[in-house]
Amino acid sequence: MSKSWKILKITIDKLKASFILGCLFFVLIGAEAYGQLKKAPSWVREVPISDNAYYGVGIVSMKEHSEYRAKARKIALREIVEKIFVSVSSSSSLTTTYTGNDIDYLLDETVSLASSNFLSGHQKVNEWIDKRKDTYYVLFKLDISIYKENRQKYFESFATVIQLMQEEAKDLFKRGEIARSVSKLSQSINKLDKEINRLVEPEYGISLQKSRLTSIYELERQIDQIAFNLERNYEFQADSRQPLVIKNFLVSKETGAALNGLMLNLKVIQGDVFRYSFDHENYEALSIYGLFPQKGVAVIQITAELMLEDKIRALLNPSVKSRLESRPIVIQFLPYTISFNFDKTIEPERLKDNSVLDYFRNITNDLGLREVSPTEASYHIFVSPIGQVRKRQRGYYSGTLSVDITITDMKNEREIFHYTLPQTNVKVDRSEIAWKQAFNRSVNKSDKFLEGFITSLCALHF
């Protein structure tokens, strides 16, 4: 036998030996794995199935998770919830309600509430560690009888809570606290919606829907009972220096009792409201502090609105309005009383046509002010025109004029307003009309005077 052949034979023999050793190694490893698997509990190979309990197995790598026991427990409980979900959805509409990621979210949320009625009473049956793979196994179970008992207790307790909320809302409405009552009913609807959107058995789902409809119906009934109790006409005495107060204008149609707590606003239809407020946190009264009426009358309207979430408002019957408007309210303006006094230095012939007096009487009448004798007036208006008329060459006359106006509060005998109208100049062919035209031009630029005049009067009523 040649030397090369001997070398080839030796190499082949070594390869055979290595192959045999390799096979023996894998056989030993397999035998060890088989032995390890043979030692594993039966539930590791196959999750138990029972008509009396839900089972779940959690499997976690001990190398990858330091909190492997908690992780495995969560996985096992999720499997139990999945089986409950399948059991419940097979006899309800849940199969069409939840799809894809919605199901995962529902299951994970339920597991996160492991101490809730879904999983309370669950227990760890066994655990096992695959030492070769460093894998942790745990088996949990939940007896179906315990699950059903806990669910029944939970929904009985939940129904009691909702019923108490509904009864409290009715009591609040009777006491006139409409906003708190509506808030309580809205809370009950939200709680019911949240529960309905979870995993719920058909028999409890029907009960929840009935309670939800009861809360919605009571909410609609209460809103429908809100009414305005307002007179058509009110009188505002300007000189009283007290606001016009309208009280208890929201009432229950059933009992006539005053309601409060709604968000209120005022709309001015005619005239103007200088300042107003809805007194107190319960909005029980409207106080009007100043008026600028048109021809002695102001017309207002009050709106009341319930602060509802959009999703709650969408549940209401379209005929039930959460925003209400009162009928128009007419306020008869009993005006500020005034008197006039003119600077005595004015030459009589310049007032013979009463142009100054007529002008001020016209504007004060338009504002709803009433002229009385000086002893009866609340406010005194002193007018002091300062001007001159000069004859020029070629037969024409020039006039220059400025007018000082002072308003005095006669009750306190103090000046509350002073204004000088813009100075004007005119050029005419007759002396008797020069001053009049100068005055007319001056008062035609009196917007600031009127604004300040009204502001000074109304400001006294704050």
VEXKOL-867510 format. One record per residue (C-alpha): x, y, z. Coordinates in steps of 0.25 Angstrom, whole numbers. Each point is the difference from the previous one (the first is absolute). Layout:
BEGIN
REC      c1      c2      c3
REC       X       Y       Z
...
# end
This chain:
BEGIN
REC      c1      c2      c3
REC       0       0       0
REC       6      13      -4
REC       3      11      10
REC     -11      10      -6
REC     -10     -11       1
REC       3      -2      15
REC      -1      15       3
REC     -14       0      -7
REC      -5     -12       7
REC       4       6      14
REC      -7      14      -4
REC     -12      -8      -4
REC       0      -8      13
REC       2      13       8
REC     -12       7      -7
REC      -9     -12       3
REC       4       0      15
REC      -3      15       0
REC     -14      -2      -7
REC      -3     -11      10
REC       4       9      12
REC      -8      11      -6
REC     -12      -9      -1
REC       2      -5      14
REC       0      15       5
REC     -13       4      -7
REC      -6     -13       5
REC       4       3      14
REC      -5      14      -1
REC     -13      -4      -6
REC      -1     -11      11
REC       2      11      10
REC     -10       9      -6
REC     -10     -11      -1
REC       3      -3      14
REC      -2      14       4
REC     -13       1      -8
REC      -4     -13       6
REC       1       6      14
REC      -8      12      -4
REC     -15       1       5
REC     -10      -4     -10
REC      -6      14      -1
REC      13       5      -5
REC      -2      -9     -13
REC     -15       3      -1
REC      -8      11       7
REC     -12      -7       8
REC     -14       1      -5
REC     -12      -1      10
REC     -14       3       1
REC       2       5      14
REC      11      10      -1
REC       8       9     -10
REC      15      -4       0
REC      12       9      -5
REC      15      -3      -2
REC      11      10       0
REC      13      -3      -6
REC      12      10       2
REC      15      -1      -3
REC       7       3      14
REC      12       5      -8
REC      -8      11      -7
REC      -8       5      12
REC       4       2      14
REC     -14       1       4
REC      -4     -13      -7
REC     -10      -4      11
REC      -9      12      -2
REC       2       0     -15
REC      -4     -15       0
REC     -12       3       9
REC      -5      11      -9
REC       1      -9     -12
REC      -8     -11       7
REC     -11       9       4
REC      -1       6     -14
REC      -3     -14      -5
REC     -11      -2      10
REC      -6      13      -4
REC       1      -4     -15
REC      -8     -13       4
REC     -10       9       8
REC      -1       9     -12
REC      -3     -12     -10
REC     -10      -5      10
REC      -7      13       1
REC       1       4     -14
REC      -6     -13      -6
REC     -13       4       6
REC       0      15      -2
REC       4      11     -10
REC      14       2       5
REC       5      -7     -12
REC      -4      11      -8
REC       3      11      10
REC      15      -3       2
REC      10      -3     -12
REC      15       0      -1
REC       7      10       9
REC     -13       2       7
REC       0     -14       6
REC      14       1       4
REC      -2      13       7
REC     -13      -6       7
REC       8     -12       5
REC      12       7       5
REC      -9      10       7
REC      -7     -11       7
REC      12      -7       4
REC       5      13       6
REC     -12       0       9
REC       4     -14       5
REC      -6       3      14
REC     -13       4      -7
REC     -13      -9      -1
REC       6      -6     -13
REC      11      -7       7
REC      -2       0      15
REC       1     -14       5
REC      10      -4     -10
REC      11      -9       6
REC      14      -6      -4
REC      -1     -15      -1
REC      14      -3      -4
REC      14       5      -5
REC      12      -7      -7
REC      13       4      -5
REC       7      -6     -12
REC      14       1       5
REC       6      -4     -13
REC      -6      12      -7
REC      -2       9      12
REC     -14       1      -3
REC     -11       3      11
REC     -14      -6      -1
REC     -12       3       9
REC     -14      -5       0
REC     -12       8       5
REC     -15      -3       1
REC     -13       7       2
REC     -12      -9       5
REC     -12       4      -9
REC      -9      -1      12
REC       9      11       7
REC       0       8     -12
REC     -15       0      -2
REC      -2       3      15
REC      10      12       0
REC      -7       5     -13
REC     -14       0       6
REC       5       7      13
REC       7      10      -8
REC     -12       4      -9
REC      -9       0      12
REC       9      10       7
REC       2       8     -13
REC     -15       1      -2
REC      -2       5      14
REC      11      11      -3
REC      -8       4     -12
REC     -13       0       7
REC       5       9      11
REC       6      10     -10
REC     -14       0      -7
REC      -7       2      13
REC      10      11       4
REC      -2       7     -13
REC     -15       0       2
REC       1       6      14
REC      10      11      -5
REC     -10       4     -10
REC     -11       1      11
REC       9       9       8
REC       2       9     -13
REC      14      -4      -2
REC      -1      -3     -15
REC      14       1      -4
REC       5     -10      11
REC     -12      -9      -4
REC       3      -1     -15
REC      15      -2       4
REC      -4     -12       8
REC      -8      -6     -11
REC      11       3     -10
REC      10      -8       9
REC      -9     -12       1
REC      -2       0     -15
REC      16       0      -2
REC       2     -11      11
REC     -11      -8      -7
REC       7       2     -14
REC      13      -4       5
REC      -5     -13       6
REC      -8      -3     -12
REC      12       2      -9
REC       8     -11       8
REC      -1     -15       0
REC     -15      -2       5
REC      -9     -12       0
REC     -13       2      -8
REC      -9      -1      12
REC       8      11       7
REC       1       8     -13
REC     -15       1      -1
REC      -1       5      15
REC      10      10      -3
REC      -7       5     -12
REC     -13       2       8
REC       7       8      10
REC       7       8     -10
REC     -14       3      -7
REC      -5       4      14
REC      11      10       2
REC      -2       6     -14
REC     -15       1       2
REC       1       7      14
REC      10       9      -6
REC     -10       4     -11
REC     -11       1      10
REC       7      10       8
REC       5       9     -11
REC     -14       0      -5
REC      -5       5      13
REC       8      12       0
REC      -8      13      -2
REC       2      15       0
REC      -9       7      10
REC       1      15      -4
REC      -9      11      -1
REC      -2       7     -13
REC       3      14       5
REC      10       5      11
REC       2      15       4
REC      14       5       2
REC       1      12       9
REC      13       7      -4
REC       1      10      11
REC      -2     -11      11
REC      15      -3      -2
REC      -4     -15       2
REC       1     -10     -11
REC     -12      -7      -6
REC       0     -14       6
REC      -8     -11      -6
REC       0     -13       9
REC      -4     -14      -1
REC      -3       0     -14
REC       3     -15      -3
REC     -10      -9       6
REC      -5     -14      -1
REC     -13      -2      -8
REC      -5     -11      10
REC       2       7      13
REC       3      15      -3
REC      13      -1       8
REC      12       9      -3
REC      11      -7      -8
REC      14       4       0
REC      14      -3      -5
REC      -2       2     -15
REC       9       8      -9
REC      -7      13      -3
REC       2      11     -10
REC      -7      13      -3
REC      -4       4     -14
REC      -4      15      -3
REC     -11       1     -11
REC      -2      15       2
REC       7      11       7
REC      13      -4       7
REC       4      -5      14
REC      11       8       6
REC       4     -11       9
REC      -6     -13       6
REC       3     -12       8
REC      -6     -13       4
REC       2       0      15
REC       6     -11       8
REC       6     -13      -4
REC     -14      -6      -2
REC      -5      11     -10
REC     -12       2       8
REC      -2      15      -4
REC       3       9     -11
REC       4      14       4
REC       0      11     -10
REC       8      12       4
REC      -2      10     -11
REC      -8       2     -13
REC       1       8     -12
REC     -14      -2      -6
REC      -7       4     -13
REC     -12       9       2
REC      -1      -4      15
REC       0     -15      -2
REC      10     -11       0
REC      -3     -14      -5
REC       8     -12       5
REC       0     -15      -1
REC       7     -10       9
REC       6     -13      -4
REC       3     -12       9
REC       9     -12      -4
REC       3     -13       6
REC      15      -3      -1
REC      -1     -14      -6
REC      11      -8      -7
REC      -2      -2     -15
REC      -2     -15       1
REC     -11       2      11
REC      -7      11      -8
REC       0      -9     -12
REC      -8     -11       8
REC     -11      10       2
REC     -13       0      -8
REC       1      11     -10
REC     -12       7       6
REC       7       1      13
REC       8      13       0
REC      12       2      10
REC       0      15      -4
REC     -13       8       3
REC      -4      14      -3
REC     -10       9       8
REC     -10       8      -7
REC       3      15      -2
REC       0       8      13
REC      -4      15      -1
REC       7       9      10
REC      -7      13       1
REC      10      10       3
REC      -4      10      11
REC      11      11      -4
REC      10       8       7
REC      -6      13       5
REC       8      12      -5
REC      -1      15       0
REC       7      11      -8
REC       6      13       3
REC       7       9     -10
REC      10      11       2
REC      -7      13       3
REC      11       7      -7
REC      -6      -4     -13
REC      -7      11      -7
REC     -15      -2       0
REC      -1       3     -15
REC       9     -12      -2
REC     -10      -9       7
REC     -12       6      -6
REC      -2     -12     -10
REC       3     -10      12
REC      10      -7      -9
REC       9      -4      11
REC     -11      -5       9
REC      -7      -7     -11
REC      12      -7      -4
REC       3      -6      14
REC     -14      -3       3
REC      -1      -8     -13
REC      13      -8       3
REC      -4      -3      14
REC     -14      -4      -4
REC       6     -10     -10
REC       8      -6      11
REC     -12      -2       8
REC       4      11      10
REC     -12       8       7
REC       1      15       2
REC      -6       4      14
REC       2      12       9
REC      13       3       6
REC      -5      -4      14
REC      -5     -14      -5
REC      12      -3      -9
REC      10     -11       3
REC      10       7     -10
REC       3      14      -4
REC       5       4     -13
REC       7      13      -1
REC       2       6     -14
REC      10      11      -2
REC       1       5     -15
REC      12       9      -2
REC       1       8     -13
REC      -1      13      -8
REC      -5       5     -13
REC       8      11      -7
REC      -4       8     -12
REC      10       0     -11
REC       1       8     -12
REC      -8      -2     -13
REC     -12      -3       9
REC       2     -13       6
REC       1      -5      14
REC      10     -11       6
REC      -4      -8      12
REC       9      -8      10
REC      -6      -9      11
REC       4     -11      10
REC      -9      -6      10
REC       3      -5      14
REC      -9     -11       6
REC       0      -4      14
REC      -8     -11       7
REC      -2       0      15
REC      -6     -11       8
REC     -10       7       9
REC      -1     -11      10
REC      15       1       4
REC       2      14      -5
REC      12      -3      -8
REC       4       1     -15
REC       0     -13      -7
REC       3       5     -14
REC       6      11      -8
REC       2       2     -15
REC       3      11     -10
REC      -6      -1     -14
REC       9       3     -11
REC       2      15      -3
REC      -6       4     -14
REC       1      12      -9
REC     -11       5     -10
REC      -1      11     -10
REC     -14       5      -4
REC      -7      12      -5
REC     -10       2      12
REC       5       2      15
REC     -12      -7       6
REC       3     -13      -7
REC      15       0       2
REC       0      -5      14
REC     -11     -10      -3
REC       8      -6     -11
REC      13      -1       8
REC      -8      -7      11
REC      -6     -10     -10
REC      14      -3      -5
REC       6      -2      14
REC     -11     -10       4
REC       0      -8     -12
REC      14      -4       4
REC      -5      -5      14
REC       1     -15      -1
REC      11       0      11
REC      -9       8       8
REC     -12      -9      -1
REC       9     -12       3
REC       6       6      12
REC     -14       5       5
REC      -6     -13       0
REC      12      -7       6
REC       1      10      11
REC     -15      -3       4
REC       0     -15      -1
REC      13      -1       7
REC      -7       5      13
REC      -7     -13       1
REC      11      -9       1
# end
